[in-house]
């Protein structure tokens, strides 16, 4: 990320995941109206992709039980893809009826984590994905627009129960997803176990079989390497990354997992190194600075506290006089 890279091929696409991944573990209820206001604000800030909610059982993730209402009431902006995370066929049906533009299916590379997260084996998850793909591709589906399909590989870089994941297994799941006919694939570092050398190695292998425009990287900052891993992935050709406003989020089924990489910190990194994102950083910071009051606690992101490099402090009067 050392050179100025402003052409379209080098643009970094940020998918904002705070409305889903960021809010799913919040202990206090965030109202439907506040969720909608957050998503609408993100739409106006220049994002082209927003994961706006999930259609998981409210018993499993009560914080997002209003997903149907949120998707129906957001002020949709042309050119923005509103993504829904779905766990199964029933969730896919709900998401389609609510108007989701893209369905994001999730399976772990780790059998143990998949049983903890999805309550089934990886093989059962894949079989269920086939049913979801068939539903979304069915001629005459009662939806008003074409729907794209993304499949996520959770714990792609490491599992809190099984440790390091064999890279060949990750590539085998990529192949299985492609044979299902998905439009995009996400590699998720669910518990923040990835390191930059590992990231570069795996991303190179995946990009040998998948276009950069179809690959998303999802990093958590659990061990402080989130943005370092973004740089490593970007330098070998990755161009799409998940991030959460304020650094919110974490997986309720991954012990010790902390928040996602912080969106405003990532956009600032891009701005400082001349990489275009299309996102208005001042608007983004204004949204981030509302989060502590909305959630009732501080958030991990750094830029909202420190300010941009161009946000200079006034010179103290005593120093001005001395000059």
ABEGO torsion letter per residue (X at the ends): XABBBABAAABBBBBBAAAAAAAAABABBBBAAAAAAAAAAAAAAGBABBBAEBBBBAAABAAAAAAAAAAAABBBBBGBBBBBBBABAAAAAAAAAAGBABBBBBBBABAAAAAAAAGBBAAAAAAAAAAAAAAAABBGBBBABBBBBBBBBBGAAEBAAAEBBBAAAAAAAAAAAAAAGBABBBBBBAAGABBAAAAAAAAAAAAAABBAAABBBBBBAAAGAAAAAAAAAAAAGBABBBBBBGGBEEBAABBGBBBBBBAAAAAAAAAAAGBBAGBBAAAAAAAAAAAAAAAGBBBABAAAAAEBAABBBBBBAAAAAAX
